[in-house]
Amino acid sequence: MAKFERIVILTGAGISAESGIDTFRDAGGLWERHRIEDVATPEGFARNPDLVFGFYDARRAALKSVEPNPAHRALARLEAEFPGELLLVTQNVDDLHERGGSRDVLHMHGELSSALCTACEMRSPLDVPLLDRPACPVCQAPTLRPDVVWFGEMPYRVERIYAALGECDLFVSIGTSGAVYPAAGFVQEALMNGARTLELNLEPSEGSRFFTESRHGRAGEIVPQWVDEVLGS
Ligand code: OAD
């Protein structure tokens, strides 16, 4: 593998699949069993908050019985040992990158382990069910919602991500179908700025043609292999 100095990595649900977390669009995935309009839009939340609270409470509870897999751990090793700059962006709301050892993770779609207050707009750690209507630890109002970016909302820290995409010499997409923007457009942004682009996914994603190189397989196998190549070990 050529030498790179600035790497941006984007991960999606596929990197957590081997840990036992359902993806969204694979057969049997979350969006086959739940309607996006009901559980992942501000309108769905306004219509039936308890349904939305129950959906994200169950996903947060499920995190307790899963573990990071070799792909998460390999990216943590890359962060620790890569001498250049690395930005790890995830669309995932689970905490498996952190539990796998990554220190600096940009959760562009939010996190299950925090809540967002609709009154004061502060984000706070969350470890009780939202269905219990806990008070916001900052303003004390009972106005918490999942700290998850829904369809029609702006992902977190997009400016920071685009700045890194403008400077990176390698963009790597791992375990994402490339169906949801703006994340799906990161590959074209990186390509336009002269970066090499690498896809590590079970199958070709929707934007597969924009990748300079594609490797298809299970993240738990192909991600550690790639990290070994980058670190020259
Ligand atoms: P998807 O479910 O759309 O795509 C998961 C991708 O992972 C697919 O391309 C699979 O082929 C691949 N995959 C499955 N198992 C894998 C494995 N073991 N190793 C490698 N790849 C594997 O999930 P995302 O692309 O993450 O947003 O979805 C993007 C966004 O859509 C999510 O963040 C979520 C969802 O709606 C919000 O909720 C805002």
Residues whose N, C-alpha, C, O or C-beta is under 5 A from the ligand:
A	BS01	OAD	G12 A13 G14 A17 E18 T23 F24 R25 D26 A40 Q91 N92 H109 V149 W150 F151 G175 T176 S177 G178 V180 L200 N201 L202 E203 G217 R218 A219
